[in-house]
Amino acid sequence: MKTSDWTQDFSITGYSEDVWLFMKGSELEYGSLLIYVRYIDLSNNHLFGDIPEEFGSLHELQSLNLSRNHLTRRITWSIDRMQQLEVFDLSRNNLSGVITSSLASLYSLNHLNLSYNNLSGRISTGRQLQTLMDPSIYAGNPNLCGPPLAKNCTKNISKGEQKEDANKKMEAIWLYTSIALGFITGFWTICGTLILKREWRFIFFRAIDDLYDKLYVMMAMYMAKFKRG
């Protein structure tokens, strides 16, 4: 019989051929088909370290509770392979970094708890996370910002984001300044030429008069045709 080796850094080096799950008065046994387990509750077990990438191979898992442990670092990217996951509880750990966008791809997720960690940055609003707008989900993470929290992200963006925003603003300022200078230069070039050159001024206004006459004749012909019709 193989044994399960859960080391202090929460890594999985083996698996158990016989796993028993007690839920709602029922006793369920899982053998070598551990990948088909639907419910895992490891809450309050003093586990610490990273969240194992191997969880991503549990494609049938519907509920994963790792709350009240000492898990650190970032939320594993392999979470996005758990497409059946409906309940995910990571509350009261020491997780840090941004909330991975892989959570937004869990289309079955309807209960999420990331409260009381050290997560930071802007809360993703993409896809499935848009349906989870309860502020209590993110409570106890003072460095998180954005909806559904009341804390605005405008004053909490990274230095890189601030530099990028400043560059975009400068580019916009130069663009509009160039357009304005080009318009002013072109306008006064034409006006100055008309003022200083009498012959050009005469030609310009004559062209305007000719254009007006042509438009007037065209409109008169159109109206006459319209009345006859």
C-alpha positions, 0 to 999 in steps of 0.5 A: 500500500502506498502512503501519502507523504505531506511534507512541511512545505506542503508538497505531494510526493505520493498518493494513497490507494485508500482514501476515506471521505466522511460527508453528511453522514455518508462514508465514501472510499476512493481508491486509485481513482483519486483524481475523481475526488470532488471534495477536499477539506484540509482546513486548519491543519497547520500546513505551510508553503506553496499550494501544490501544482498537483491540485490542477490535475484534480479535474473533477474537484468541486470543493477545495478548502485550504483555509486556516493554514500557513500557506505562502507565496502566490496562488498556483496558476494550475487552478485554471485546470479545475473547471468543475470547481465551485467552492474555493476557500483560501482564507486566513493564510499568508498568501501574497502577490496579485490575484491570479487571472486563472481564477477568472476562468473558473466558470463553475465557481460560485463561492470564493473566499480569499479573506485575511491574506497578504494579497495585493494589487487590483482585483480582477474584474474579468469573466467569472470574478465579475459575478463574485462582487461580495467585499467580504471575499477580499476582506483583510487584504489591506493592499487590494484595491478596486471593485467590489472594495471601496478602496480606489486603485488610482493611488495604489498603482505600481511605479511601472504603471505610473511611469507608463501612464505618465508617458501616455499623457506626455504622448497625448500632450505632444500630439494635441500640441502638434495638431494645434501648431499645425492648424495655426501655422496653416491657417495664418499661412493662407490668411497671411498670403491673402492679406499680402498678395492682392492678386491671390486674394482676388483669385481666392474670392473669385473661386469662392464666388464661382463655387457659390454660383455653381451650388446655387444653380444645382440647387435651383435645378434640383428644386425645379425637378422636385416640383415637377415630380 
